[in-house]
Amino acid sequence: MSFVSGIFKLLKDTTWPNRKQRWKDFISVLEYTAFFTVIIFIFDQILSKGILSIINLF
């Protein structure tokens, strides 16, 4: 039973972010997601154009 009470004590002692910090974190996640989506899309386009140009040579 000390395991369960330890879990509740840990949760009680944890500092949770306030509303403003949660929104800031959420926006940061969206920004990083959009950034890496664009990078992956650009890399995919460059790669596919390169492969098609090599195929068209033959």
N, CA, C and O of each residue as an XYZ file, in Angstrom:
232
protein
N       0.820     -1.205      0.000
C       0.000      0.000      0.000
C       0.856      1.257      0.000
O       0.371      2.323     -0.381
N       2.116      1.164      0.416
C       2.948      2.366      0.429
C       3.240      2.840     -0.997
O       3.515      4.018     -1.226
N       3.176      1.904     -1.954
C       3.390      2.287     -3.343
C       2.296      3.238     -3.823
O       2.581      4.260     -4.447
N       1.042      2.892     -3.525
C      -0.089      3.717     -3.953
C      -0.054      5.067     -3.247
O      -0.279      6.099     -3.880
N       0.223      5.074     -1.950
C       0.283      6.351     -1.241
C       1.456      7.189     -1.730
O       1.376      8.417     -1.730
N       2.545      6.544     -2.148
C       3.684      7.269     -2.713
C       3.330      7.940     -4.024
O       3.797      9.043     -4.310
N       2.504      7.274     -4.822
C       2.055      7.860     -6.088
C       1.244      9.129     -5.821
O       1.464     10.158     -6.461
N       0.305      9.051     -4.873
C      -0.521     10.219     -4.574
C       0.310     11.349     -3.969
O       0.038     12.521     -4.228
N       1.299     11.016     -3.182
C       2.173     12.046     -2.612
C       2.972     12.724     -3.720
O       3.137     13.944     -3.714
N       3.469     11.934     -4.668
C       4.228     12.487     -5.786
C       3.358     13.412     -6.632
O       3.805     14.487     -7.035
N       2.119     13.002     -6.902
C       1.209     13.845     -7.675
C       0.882     15.135     -6.933
O       0.757     16.195     -7.547
N       0.743     15.044     -5.606
C       0.431     16.224     -4.809
C       1.605     17.203     -4.801
O       1.397     18.416     -4.812
N       2.829     16.690     -4.781
C       4.015     17.545     -4.729
C       4.423     18.097     -6.096
O       5.273     18.985     -6.174
N       3.829     17.584     -7.162
C       4.182     18.024     -8.504
C       3.591     19.405     -8.770
O       2.437     19.673     -8.435
N       4.398     20.279     -9.377
C       3.882     21.590     -9.775
C       3.360     21.473    -11.200
O       4.091     21.058    -12.100
N       2.114     21.833    -11.405
C       1.476     21.744    -12.705
C       1.456     23.125    -13.340
O       1.357     24.126    -12.631
N       1.549     23.199    -14.674
C       1.546     24.515    -15.334
C       0.179     25.183    -15.220
O      -0.859     24.524    -15.158
N       0.214     26.508    -15.194
C      -1.051     27.248    -15.164
C      -1.625     27.337    -16.584
O      -1.033     26.826    -17.535
N      -2.763     27.980    -16.709
C      -3.466     28.043    -17.991
C      -2.619     28.735    -19.066
O      -2.561     28.266    -20.203
N      -1.972     29.830    -18.717
C      -1.163     30.566    -19.688
C       0.008     29.713    -20.179
O       0.305     29.711    -21.374
N       0.670     28.998    -19.287
C       1.801     28.159    -19.673
C       1.342     26.975    -20.527
O       2.049     26.564    -21.447
N       0.158     26.425    -20.227
C      -0.360     25.316    -21.044
C      -0.588     25.762    -22.476
O      -0.243     25.039    -23.411
N      -1.174     26.961    -22.665
C      -1.408     27.469    -24.013
C      -0.089     27.742    -24.724
O       0.041     27.471    -25.918
N       0.886     28.276    -24.000
C       2.199     28.540    -24.582
C       2.846     27.233    -25.045
O       3.418     27.176    -26.134
N       2.758     26.194    -24.233
C       3.307     24.887    -24.604
C       2.578     24.305    -25.809
O       3.205     23.729    -26.698
N       1.250     24.455    -25.841
C       0.446     23.937    -26.943
C       0.815     24.627    -28.254
O       0.953     23.965    -29.282
N       0.975     25.949    -28.228
C       1.354     26.700    -29.417
C       2.759     26.284    -29.871
O       3.021     26.173    -31.068
N       3.644     26.058    -28.922
C       5.000     25.621    -29.272
C       4.968     24.275    -29.988
O       5.684     24.079    -30.969
N       4.155     23.361    -29.512
C       4.030     22.048    -30.162
C       3.493     22.211    -31.578
O       3.973     21.552    -32.501
N       2.501     23.080    -31.761
C       1.963     23.321    -33.103
C       3.014     23.929    -34.021
O       3.109     23.552    -35.189
N       3.805     24.869    -33.504
C       4.852     25.492    -34.314
C       5.898     24.474    -34.752
O       6.279     24.439    -35.922
N       6.361     23.650    -33.823
C       7.352     22.629    -34.162
C       6.775     21.625    -35.163
O       7.467     21.198    -36.087
N       5.522     21.255    -34.978
C       4.885     20.314    -35.902
C       4.808     20.903    -37.302
O       5.133     20.230    -38.279
N       4.379     22.159    -37.404
C       4.286     22.810    -38.713
C       5.668     22.939    -39.354
O       5.820     22.697    -40.552
N       6.666     23.317    -38.571
C       8.014     23.483    -39.093
C       8.546     22.172    -39.668
O       9.038     22.144    -40.796
N       8.452     21.100    -38.908
C       8.988     19.833    -39.385
C       8.147     19.249    -40.517
O       8.675     18.521    -41.357
N       6.851     19.552    -40.555
C       6.018     19.121    -41.676
C       6.486     19.783    -42.963
O       6.578     19.131    -44.004
N       6.783     21.078    -42.896
C       7.261     21.798    -44.079
C       8.627     21.268    -44.509
O       8.865     21.066    -45.700
N       9.523     21.040    -43.552
C      10.845     20.521    -43.884
C      10.740     19.150    -44.553
O      11.410     18.897    -45.554
N       9.911     18.272    -44.013
C       9.733     16.930    -44.592
C       9.109     17.022    -45.976
O       9.495     16.277    -46.878
N       8.135     17.939    -46.161
C       7.497     18.111    -47.461
C       8.511     18.586    -48.503
O       8.543     18.066    -49.618
N       9.338     19.572    -48.143
C      10.342     20.079    -49.068
C      11.346     18.982    -49.424
O      11.694     18.807    -50.591
N      11.804     18.252    -48.421
C      12.743     17.159    -48.668
C      12.115     16.110    -49.579
O      12.785     15.587    -50.469
N      10.856     15.799    -49.371
C      10.161     14.815    -50.203
C      10.058     15.307    -51.644
O      10.266     14.534    -52.579
N       9.739     16.581    -51.827
C       9.631     17.125    -53.180
C      10.981     17.106    -53.900
O      11.062     16.743    -55.074
N      12.025     17.494    -53.196
C      13.364     17.486    -53.797
C      13.764     16.063    -54.162
O      14.298     15.818    -55.244
N      13.505     15.136    -53.264
C      13.869     13.744    -53.512
C      13.082     13.164    -54.679
O      13.654     12.479    -55.527
N      11.783     13.428    -54.735
C      10.964     12.860    -55.811
C      11.327     13.478    -57.164
O      11.333     12.778    -58.177
N      11.627     14.776    -57.194
C      12.031     15.403    -58.459
C      13.368     14.839    -58.927
O      13.568     14.622    -60.122
N      14.280     14.602    -57.989
C      15.576     14.033    -58.348
C      15.452     12.635    -58.893
O      16.108     12.299    -59.879
N      14.629     11.812    -58.282
C      14.435     10.436    -58.753
C      13.766     10.426    -60.108
O      14.139      9.630    -60.970
N      12.774     11.298    -60.323
C      12.103     11.355    -61.630
C      13.049     11.834    -62.729
O      12.979     11.351    -63.859
N      13.926     12.774    -62.409
C      14.873     13.228    -63.430
C      15.872     12.130    -63.787
O      16.284     12.025    -64.942
N      16.264     11.315    -62.814
C      17.178     10.201    -63.095
C      16.459      9.151    -63.943
O      17.045      8.586    -64.866
N      15.189      8.892    -63.626
C      14.420      7.910    -64.417
C      14.240      8.412    -65.856
O      14.309      7.621    -66.796
N      14.013      9.694    -66.030
C      13.794     10.247    -67.373
C      15.056     10.231    -68.213
O      14.973     10.316    -69.438
N      16.215     10.126    -67.596
C      17.458     10.037    -68.366
C      17.535      8.726    -69.137
O      18.165      8.672    -70.193
N      16.921      7.692    -68.642
C      16.974      6.384    -69.300
C      15.792      6.277    -70.187
O      15.611      5.259    -70.855
